[in-house]
Every structure is written in structure tokens, then in C-alpha cells.
Amino acid sequence: MNSAFKALSDPTRRRILELLSDRDMTAGEIAGYFDISKPSVSHHLNALKAAGLILDERKGQNIIYSLNTTVFQELIKWFYDFSKGGIKS
């Protein structure tokens, strides 16, 4: 879960997640929303993928990125448990 929190700390990555919450997209489509290089977008996508926040699937010559809702459910559960005082060290 630490990698997910680290990935979420970056505003560009949070914006990518917002975009993917609307629909699945290719890296090129995602890059169109940013004024940064395509390698930088790939770096952010790799960080999100390593954290388990997004999934990728090859379709022909394209890689389609989508949200991994399972990880978000785990994060929400953690926040809920934390707010109720249920997190123990």
C-alpha cells in the first residue's frame, strides 16, 4: 500500500487517474492532456502500474490503460478503518 500512497502524492499521476476514471485510454490519449513529454507520461504510467493503481492490456499495437478498482477498494477500506480508529501498528 505504501507504493500506492507514494504514487498518489504526485499531481500528474492523480490527474491521470481522474482521466482513467472516465474511460480507458492509450498512453497517447493520456499524453494529449499534458504539456509534458511522452517519456514523462510513460514514467508516470509505469509508477501507477507498479503501485497497482492501473492495469494495462495490449490490443493490437496499442496498450490500453484502465483503473485497478481492487486497489482503490483496499485504500478506501484503509481510510475507513483509520477514521474509525481501527488501524493497529
MOPAC internal coordinates of N, CA, C and O (Angstrom, degrees):
PM7 1SCF
backbone

  N    0.0000 0     0.00 0     0.00 0    0    0    0
  C    1.4473 1     0.00 0     0.00 0    1    0    0
  C    1.5349 1   110.19 1     0.00 0    2    1    0
  O    1.2310 1   119.92 1   154.74 1    3    2    1
  N    1.3304 1   117.76 1   -25.26 1    3    2    1
  C    1.4615 1   120.37 1   179.27 1    5    3    2
  C    1.5241 1   111.92 1   -60.02 1    6    5    3
  O    1.2310 1   120.47 1   140.58 1    7    6    5
  N    1.3346 1   116.71 1   -39.42 1    7    6    5
  C    1.4622 1   119.15 1   179.98 1    9    7    6
  C    1.5258 1   110.95 1   -66.22 1   10    9    7
  O    1.2310 1   120.23 1   147.68 1   11   10    9
  N    1.3233 1   117.16 1   -32.32 1   11   10    9
  C    1.4636 1   120.14 1   177.62 1   13   11   10
  C    1.5246 1   110.43 1   -66.39 1   14   13   11
  O    1.2310 1   120.30 1   135.35 1   15   14   13
  N    1.3413 1   117.02 1   -44.65 1   15   14   13
  C    1.4632 1   119.60 1   178.47 1   17   15   14
  C    1.5215 1   111.35 1   -64.22 1   18   17   15
  O    1.2310 1   120.22 1   140.61 1   19   18   17
  N    1.3293 1   117.18 1   -39.39 1   19   18   17
  C    1.4593 1   120.31 1   178.05 1   21   19   18
  C    1.5298 1   110.28 1   -63.01 1   22   21   19
  O    1.2310 1   120.35 1   135.90 1   23   22   21
  N    1.3335 1   116.94 1   -44.10 1   23   22   21
  C    1.4648 1   120.64 1   179.20 1   25   23   22
  C    1.5273 1   111.04 1   -63.31 1   26   25   23
  O    1.2310 1   120.37 1   142.05 1   27   26   25
  N    1.3125 1   116.91 1   -37.95 1   27   26   25
  C    1.4662 1   121.06 1  -179.25 1   29   27   26
  C    1.5236 1   113.04 1   -72.14 1   30   29   27
  O    1.2310 1   119.99 1   165.58 1   31   30   29
  N    1.3263 1   117.62 1   -14.42 1   31   30   29
  C    1.4695 1   120.01 1  -178.18 1   33   31   30
  C    1.5323 1   112.20 1   -72.96 1   34   33   31
  O    1.2310 1   119.78 1   166.20 1   35   34   33
  N    1.3173 1   118.02 1   -13.80 1   35   34   33
  C    1.4603 1   121.30 1  -177.54 1   37   35   34
  C    1.5296 1   110.46 1   -95.81 1   38   37   35
  O    1.2310 1   119.75 1   -53.13 1   39   38   37
  N    1.3381 1   118.09 1   126.87 1   39   38   37
  C    1.4700 1   120.34 1  -177.76 1   41   39   38
  C    1.5285 1   113.92 1   -63.14 1   42   41   39
  O    1.2310 1   119.81 1   146.05 1   43   42   41
  N    1.3257 1   117.96 1   -33.95 1   43   42   41
  C    1.4621 1   119.86 1   178.07 1   45   43   42
  C    1.5179 1   110.14 1   -64.74 1   46   45   43
  O    1.2310 1   120.40 1   138.34 1   47   46   45
  N    1.3067 1   116.84 1   -41.66 1   47   46   45
  C    1.4697 1   120.40 1   179.38 1   49   47   46
  C    1.5163 1   110.98 1   -66.68 1   50   49   47
  O    1.2310 1   120.36 1   141.54 1   51   50   49
  N    1.3187 1   116.92 1   -38.46 1   51   50   49
  C    1.4663 1   118.90 1   177.19 1   53   51   50
  C    1.5225 1   110.27 1   -63.47 1   54   53   51
  O    1.2310 1   120.15 1   141.40 1   55   54   53
  N    1.3279 1   117.33 1   -38.60 1   55   54   53
  C    1.4736 1   120.68 1   178.76 1   57   55   54
  C    1.5260 1   110.50 1   -66.36 1   58   57   55
  O    1.2310 1   120.37 1   140.69 1   59   58   57
  N    1.3220 1   116.90 1   -39.31 1   59   58   57
  C    1.4708 1   119.95 1   176.69 1   61   59   58
  C    1.5277 1   109.73 1   -60.33 1   62   61   59
  O    1.2310 1   120.13 1   137.53 1   63   62   61
  N    1.3157 1   117.37 1   -42.47 1   63   62   61
  C    1.4639 1   120.76 1   178.63 1   65   63   62
  C    1.5251 1   111.10 1   -63.46 1   66   65   63
  O    1.2310 1   120.58 1   141.08 1   67   66   65
  N    1.3311 1   116.49 1   -38.92 1   67   66   65
  C    1.4655 1   119.98 1   176.78 1   69   67   66
  C    1.5226 1   110.56 1   -61.50 1   70   69   67
  O    1.2310 1   120.65 1   136.12 1   71   70   69
  N    1.3292 1   116.35 1   -43.88 1   71   70   69
  C    1.4708 1   120.18 1   178.66 1   73   71   70
  C    1.5259 1   110.63 1   -61.13 1   74   73   71
  O    1.2310 1   120.59 1   136.83 1   75   74   73
  N    1.3302 1   116.47 1   -43.17 1   75   74   73
  C    1.4637 1   120.15 1  -178.01 1   77   75   74
  C    1.5284 1   112.06 1   -73.06 1   78   77   75
  O    1.2310 1   120.33 1   163.44 1   79   78   77
  N    1.3184 1   116.97 1   -16.56 1   79   78   77
  C    1.4669 1   118.35 1   176.47 1   81   79   78
  C    1.5287 1   110.72 1   -71.43 1   82   81   79
  O    1.2310 1   120.82 1   157.89 1   83   82   81
  N    1.3424 1   116.05 1   -22.11 1   83   82   81
  C    1.4665 1   120.45 1   177.51 1   85   83   82
  C    1.5239 1   111.80 1   -81.65 1   86   85   83
  O    1.2310 1   121.16 1   138.15 1   87   86   85
  N    1.3606 1   115.39 1   -41.85 1   87   86   85
  C    1.4700 1   119.57 1  -179.10 1   89   87   86
  C    1.5209 1   109.35 1  -168.83 1   90   89   87
  O    1.2310 1   121.07 1   -19.39 1   91   90   89
  N    1.3162 1   115.55 1   160.61 1   91   90   89
  C    1.4580 1   121.64 1   174.14 1   93   91   90
  C    1.5298 1   108.41 1   -70.07 1   94   93   91
  O    1.2310 1   120.70 1   -34.33 1   95   94   93
  N    1.3389 1   116.27 1   145.67 1   95   94   93
  C    1.4605 1   120.13 1  -174.78 1   97   95   94
  C    1.5249 1   110.66 1  -145.25 1   98   97   95
  O    1.2310 1   121.06 1   -21.41 1   99   98   97
  N    1.3415 1   115.57 1   158.59 1   99   98   97
  C    1.4580 1   121.75 1   171.46 1  101   99   98
  C    1.5331 1   108.47 1   -85.01 1  102  101   99
  O    1.2310 1   120.72 1   -13.75 1  103  102  101
  N    1.3252 1   116.24 1   166.25 1  103  102  101
  C    1.4625 1   120.35 1   177.40 1  105  103  102
  C    1.5261 1   110.68 1   -61.20 1  106  105  103
  O    1.2310 1   120.29 1   141.07 1  107  106  105
  N    1.3242 1   117.05 1   -38.93 1  107  106  105
  C    1.4579 1   120.68 1   178.82 1  109  107  106
  C    1.5171 1   112.44 1   -62.63 1  110  109  107
  O    1.2310 1   120.50 1   139.16 1  111  110  109
  N    1.3345 1   116.65 1   -40.84 1  111  110  109
  C    1.4630 1   120.09 1   177.72 1  113  111  110
  C    1.5232 1   110.33 1   -64.61 1  114  113  111
  O    1.2310 1   120.82 1   137.47 1  115  114  113
  N    1.3180 1   116.03 1   -42.53 1  115  114  113
  C    1.4679 1   120.41 1   179.30 1  117  115  114
  C    1.5276 1   109.69 1   -63.25 1  118  117  115
  O    1.2310 1   120.39 1   135.20 1  119  118  117
  N    1.3291 1   116.85 1   -44.80 1  119  118  117
  C    1.4700 1   121.54 1  -178.20 1  121  119  118
  C    1.5247 1   111.48 1   -58.95 1  122  121  119
  O    1.2310 1   120.09 1   149.95 1  123  122  121
  N    1.3313 1   117.43 1   -30.05 1  123  122  121
  C    1.4532 1   121.30 1   179.79 1  125  123  122
  C    1.5172 1   114.03 1   -62.26 1  126  125  123
  O    1.2310 1   119.81 1   163.02 1  127  126  125
  N    1.3162 1   117.97 1   -16.98 1  127  126  125
  C    1.4569 1   122.27 1  -179.62 1  129  127  126
  C    1.5314 1   112.88 1   -91.97 1  130  129  127
  O    1.2310 1   120.18 1   177.94 1  131  130  129
  N    1.3321 1   117.25 1    -2.06 1  131  130  129
  C    1.4551 1   120.74 1  -173.67 1  133  131  130
  C    1.5261 1   110.80 1  -127.45 1  134  133  131
  O    1.2310 1   121.58 1   -26.63 1  135  134  133
  N    1.3090 1   114.59 1   153.37 1  135  134  133
  C    1.4629 1   121.19 1   175.43 1  137  135  134
  C    1.5279 1   108.51 1  -103.64 1  138  137  135
  O    1.2310 1   121.16 1  -127.89 1  139  138  137
  N    1.3292 1   115.38 1    52.11 1  139  138  137
  C    1.4605 1   122.20 1   177.14 1  141  139  138
  C    1.5255 1   107.57 1  -133.23 1  142  141  139
  O    1.2310 1   120.64 1   -13.90 1  143  142  141
  N    1.3242 1   116.38 1   166.10 1  143  142  141
  C    1.4635 1   120.00 1  -177.03 1  145  143  142
  C    1.5251 1   111.47 1   -69.63 1  146  145  143
  O    1.2310 1   120.83 1   -23.08 1  147  146  145
  N    1.3202 1   116.02 1   156.92 1  147  146  145
  C    1.4615 1   120.59 1   177.20 1  149  147  146
  C    1.5318 1   111.82 1   -62.68 1  150  149  147
  O    1.2310 1   119.17 1   142.36 1  151  150  149
  N    1.3501 1   119.18 1   -37.64 1  151  150  149
  C    1.4685 1   118.17 1   174.81 1  153  151  150
  C    1.5308 1   112.38 1   -61.73 1  154  153  151
  O    1.2310 1   120.02 1   146.41 1  155  154  153
  N    1.3281 1   117.57 1   -33.59 1  155  154  153
  C    1.4712 1   120.08 1   176.92 1  157  155  154
  C    1.5255 1   110.39 1   -66.87 1  158  157  155
  O    1.2310 1   120.39 1   138.80 1  159  158  157
  N    1.3304 1   116.86 1   -41.20 1  159  158  157
  C    1.4630 1   120.07 1   176.87 1  161  159  158
  C    1.5289 1   109.33 1   -62.16 1  162  161  159
  O    1.2310 1   119.95 1   137.44 1  163  162  161
  N    1.3228 1   117.70 1   -42.56 1  163  162  161
  C    1.4647 1   121.19 1   178.00 1  165  163  162
  C    1.5211 1   111.39 1   -60.69 1  166  165  163
  O    1.2310 1   120.50 1   140.09 1  167  166  165
  N    1.3303 1   116.65 1   -39.91 1  167  166  165
  C    1.4645 1   120.78 1   177.26 1  169  167  166
  C    1.5300 1   110.59 1   -59.45 1  170  169  167
  O    1.2310 1   120.63 1   134.29 1  171  170  169
  N    1.3339 1   116.40 1   -45.71 1  171  170  169
  C    1.4631 1   120.73 1   179.51 1  173  171  170
  C    1.5288 1   110.92 1   -65.03 1  174  173  171
  O    1.2310 1   120.31 1   138.71 1  175  174  173
  N    1.3261 1   117.01 1   -41.29 1  175  174  173
  C    1.4682 1   120.25 1   177.73 1  177  175  174
  C    1.5219 1   110.86 1   -62.96 1  178  177  175
  O    1.2310 1   120.16 1   139.91 1  179  178  177
  N    1.3242 1   117.29 1   -40.09 1  179  178  177
  C    1.4665 1   120.45 1   178.69 1  181  179  178
  C    1.5220 1   111.27 1   -64.76 1  182  181  179
  O    1.2310 1   120.15 1   141.30 1  183  182  181
  N    1.3282 1   117.32 1   -38.70 1  183  182  181
  C    1.4612 1   120.69 1   178.02 1  185  183  182
  C    1.5294 1   110.82 1   -65.38 1  186  185  183
  O    1.2310 1   120.61 1   138.01 1  187  186  185
  N    1.3245 1   116.45 1   -41.99 1  187  186  185
  C    1.4707 1   120.42 1   178.33 1  189  187  186
  C    1.5269 1   110.87 1   -66.00 1  190  189  187
  O    1.2310 1   120.70 1   140.89 1  191  190  189
  N    1.3201 1   116.28 1   -39.11 1  191  190  189
  C    1.4621 1   120.71 1   178.84 1  193  191  190
  C    1.5248 1   110.43 1   -66.91 1  194  193  191
  O    1.2310 1   119.98 1   136.38 1  195  194  193
  N    1.3442 1   117.65 1   -43.62 1  195  194  193
  C    1.4633 1   121.61 1   179.46 1  197  195  194
  C    1.5294 1   111.26 1   -62.28 1  198  197  195
  O    1.2310 1   120.59 1   147.97 1  199  198  197
  N    1.3254 1   116.47 1   -32.03 1  199  198  197
  C    1.4588 1   121.15 1   178.20 1  201  199  198
  C    1.5252 1   112.00 1   -80.35 1  202  201  199
  O    1.2310 1   120.34 1   173.25 1  203  202  201
  N    1.3226 1   116.96 1    -6.75 1  203  202  201
  C    1.4523 1   120.87 1   179.62 1  205  203  202
  C    1.5158 1   114.09 1    80.79 1  206  205  203
  O    1.2310 1   120.28 1  -170.15 1  207  206  205
  N    1.3347 1   117.06 1     9.85 1  207  206  205
  C    1.4637 1   120.14 1  -177.05 1  209  207  206
  C    1.5176 1   113.34 1   -80.81 1  210  209  207
  O    1.2310 1   120.51 1   156.57 1  211  210  209
  N    1.3372 1   116.63 1   -23.43 1  211  210  209
  C    1.4555 1   120.40 1   177.01 1  213  211  210
  C    1.5249 1   109.99 1  -131.17 1  214  213  211
  O    1.2310 1   121.68 1   -20.25 1  215  214  213
  N    1.3095 1   114.38 1   159.75 1  215  214  213
  C    1.4627 1   122.66 1   176.56 1  217  215  214
  C    1.5181 1   107.65 1  -119.13 1  218  217  215
  O    1.2310 1   120.63 1   -24.78 1  219  218  217
  N    1.3238 1   116.40 1   155.22 1  219  218  217
  C    1.4595 1   119.40 1   174.20 1  221  219  218
  C    1.5169 1   109.41 1  -130.52 1  222  221  219
  O    1.2310 1   121.73 1   -33.10 1  223  222  221
  N    1.3196 1   114.29 1   146.90 1  223  222  221
  C    1.4659 1   120.94 1  -179.25 1  225  223  222
  C    1.5223 1   108.14 1  -141.08 1  226  225  223
  O    1.2310 1   121.51 1   -52.27 1  227  226  225
  N    1.3163 1   114.72 1   127.73 1  227  226  225
  C    1.4608 1   119.55 1   178.65 1  229  227  226
  C    1.5282 1   109.04 1   -78.84 1  230  229  227
  O    1.2310 1   121.40 1   -51.07 1  231  230  229
  N    1.3363 1   114.93 1   128.93 1  231  230  229
  C    1.4636 1   122.31 1   174.44 1  233  231  230
  C    1.5158 1   106.45 1  -129.73 1  234  233  231
  O    1.2310 1   120.91 1   -79.62 1  235  234  233
  N    1.3146 1   115.87 1   100.38 1  235  234  233
  C    1.4633 1   120.20 1  -175.84 1  237  235  234
  C    1.5129 1   109.42 1    66.29 1  238  237  235
  O    1.2310 1   120.39 1    54.51 1  239  238  237
  N    1.3237 1   116.86 1  -125.49 1  239  238  237
  C    1.4614 1   121.21 1   179.38 1  241  239  238
  C    1.5224 1   112.79 1   -89.74 1  242  241  239
  O    1.2310 1   120.13 1   176.80 1  243  242  241
  N    1.3194 1   117.36 1    -3.20 1  243  242  241
  C    1.4662 1   121.58 1  -176.84 1  245  243  242
  C    1.5206 1   111.18 1  -103.50 1  246  245  243
  O    1.2310 1   121.59 1   -27.95 1  247  246  245
  N    1.3203 1   114.57 1   152.05 1  247  246  245
  C    1.4582 1   121.27 1   169.21 1  249  247  246
  C    1.5177 1   105.95 1  -111.16 1  250  249  247
  O    1.2310 1   121.13 1   -55.97 1  251  250  249
  N    1.3167 1   115.44 1   124.03 1  251  250  249
  C    1.4589 1   121.75 1  -178.14 1  253  251  250
  C    1.5296 1   107.95 1  -101.24 1  254  253  251
  O    1.2310 1   120.70 1   -51.99 1  255  254  253
  N    1.3258 1   116.27 1   128.01 1  255  254  253
  C    1.4583 1   122.66 1   179.96 1  257  255  254
  C    1.5255 1   109.91 1  -101.79 1  258  257  255
  O    1.2310 1   121.03 1   -38.75 1  259  258  257
  N    1.3319 1   115.63 1   141.25 1  259  258  257
  C    1.4640 1   121.72 1   178.94 1  261  259  258
  C    1.5243 1   109.12 1  -144.55 1  262  261  259
  O    1.2310 1   120.96 1   -18.49 1  263  262  261
  N    1.3277 1   115.77 1   161.51 1  263  262  261
  C    1.4541 1   120.58 1   177.86 1  265  263  262
  C    1.5262 1   110.34 1   -72.11 1  266  265  263
  O    1.2310 1   120.80 1   -34.39 1  267  266  265
  N    1.3115 1   116.08 1   145.61 1  267  266  265
  C    1.4602 1   122.04 1   171.74 1  269  267  266
  C    1.5262 1   106.40 1   -99.96 1  270  269  267
  O    1.2310 1   120.69 1   -86.78 1  271  270  269
  N    1.3145 1   116.28 1    93.22 1  271  270  269
  C    1.4652 1   120.48 1  -173.45 1  273  271  270
  C    1.5300 1   112.63 1   -66.16 1  274  273  271
  O    1.2310 1   119.79 1   157.02 1  275  274  273
  N    1.3207 1   118.01 1   -22.98 1  275  274  273
  C    1.4617 1   120.57 1   178.74 1  277  275  274
  C    1.5257 1   110.97 1   -59.81 1  278  277  275
  O    1.2310 1   120.30 1   135.01 1  279  278  277
  N    1.3179 1   117.04 1   -44.99 1  279  278  277
  C    1.4666 1   120.64 1   179.70 1  281  279  278
  C    1.5189 1   110.40 1   -65.23 1  282  281  279
  O    1.2310 1   120.01 1   141.16 1  283  282  281
  N    1.3200 1   117.59 1   -38.84 1  283  282  281
  C    1.4605 1   119.90 1   178.60 1  285  283  282
  C    1.5246 1   110.73 1   -64.81 1  286  285  283
  O    1.2310 1   119.97 1   143.45 1  287  286  285
  N    1.3191 1   117.67 1   -36.55 1  287  286  285
  C    1.4598 1   120.18 1   176.34 1  289  287  286
  C    1.5228 1   111.01 1   -63.36 1  290  289  287
  O    1.2310 1   120.32 1   140.48 1  291  290  289
  N    1.3269 1   116.99 1   -39.52 1  291  290  289
  C    1.4636 1   120.70 1   177.08 1  293  291  290
  C    1.5216 1   111.24 1   -64.45 1  294  293  291
  O    1.2310 1   120.09 1   138.59 1  295  294  293
  N    1.3354 1   117.43 1   -41.41 1  295  294  293
  C    1.4603 1   121.22 1   178.10 1  297  295  294
  C    1.5240 1   111.10 1   -64.28 1  298  297  295
  O    1.2310 1   120.54 1   137.23 1  299  298  297
  N    1.3180 1   116.57 1   -42.77 1  299  298  297
  C    1.4692 1   120.71 1   179.32 1  301  299  298
  C    1.5186 1   109.86 1   -62.80 1  302  301  299
  O    1.2310 1   120.50 1   137.77 1  303  302  301
  N    1.3220 1   116.64 1   -42.23 1  303  302  301
  C    1.4655 1   120.55 1   177.58 1  305  303  302
  C    1.5219 1   110.32 1   -60.93 1  306  305  303
  O    1.2310 1   120.60 1   137.40 1  307  306  305
  N    1.3457 1   116.46 1   -42.60 1  307  306  305
  C    1.4568 1   119.66 1   179.45 1  309  307  306
  C    1.5242 1   110.13 1   -61.22 1  310  309  307
  O    1.2310 1   119.84 1   133.58 1  311  310  309
  N    1.3466 1   117.90 1   -46.42 1  311  310  309
  C    1.4615 1   121.18 1   179.32 1  313  311  310
  C    1.5308 1   110.94 1   -61.98 1  314  313  311
  O    1.2310 1   120.49 1   138.78 1  315  314  313
  N    1.3241 1   116.67 1   -41.22 1  315  314  313
  C    1.4560 1   120.36 1   179.49 1  317  315  314
  C    1.5225 1   110.24 1   -63.01 1  318  317  315
  O    1.2310 1   120.68 1   130.73 1  319  318  317
  N    1.3353 1   116.31 1   -49.27 1  319  318  317
  C    1.4677 1   120.27 1   179.16 1  321  319  318
  C    1.5267 1   110.67 1   -60.88 1  322  321  319
  O    1.2310 1   120.27 1   140.29 1  323  322  321
  N    1.3276 1   117.08 1   -39.71 1  323  322  321
  C    1.4590 1   121.84 1   179.76 1  325  323  322
  C    1.5219 1   110.17 1   -62.70 1  326  325  323
  O    1.2310 1   120.68 1   135.49 1  327  326  325
  N    1.3318 1   116.30 1   -44.51 1  327  326  325
  C    1.4678 1   120.28 1  -177.88 1  329  327  326
  C    1.5207 1   112.02 1   -67.13 1  330  329  327
  O    1.2310 1   120.09 1   157.08 1  331  330  329
  N    1.3189 1   117.43 1   -22.92 1  331  330  329
  C    1.4584 1   122.09 1   179.47 1  333  331  330
  C    1.5297 1   112.09 1   -95.36 1  334  333  331
  O    1.2310 1   120.95 1  -178.34 1  335  334  333
  N    1.3435 1   115.79 1     1.66 1  335  334  333
  C    1.4574 1   119.55 1  -179.88 1  337  335  334
  C    1.5051 1   113.57 1    77.61 1  338  337  335
  O    1.2310 1   120.52 1  -158.95 1  339  338  337
  N    1.3486 1   116.62 1    21.05 1  339  338  337
  C    1.4589 1   120.46 1  -175.72 1  341  339  338
  C    1.5180 1   115.63 1   -92.91 1  342  341  339
  O    1.2310 1   119.49 1   179.89 1  343  342  341
  N    1.3293 1   118.58 1    -0.11 1  343  342  341
  C    1.4574 1   121.57 1  -179.61 1  345  343  342
  C    1.5221 1   107.97 1   -86.36 1  346  345  343
  O    1.2310 1   120.93 1   -55.49 1  347  346  345
  N    1.3162 1   115.84 1   124.51 1  347  346  345
  C    1.4635 1   121.27 1   178.78 1  349  347  346
  C    1.5117 1   109.47 1  -117.43 1  350  349  347
  O    1.2310 1   120.17 1   -39.82 1  351  350  349
  N    1.3144 1   117.28 1   140.18 1  351  350  349
  C    1.4716 1   121.57 1   178.63 1  353  351  350
  C    1.4958 1   111.90 1   -76.18 1  354  353  351
  O    1.2310 1   120.10 1   180.00 1  355  354  353

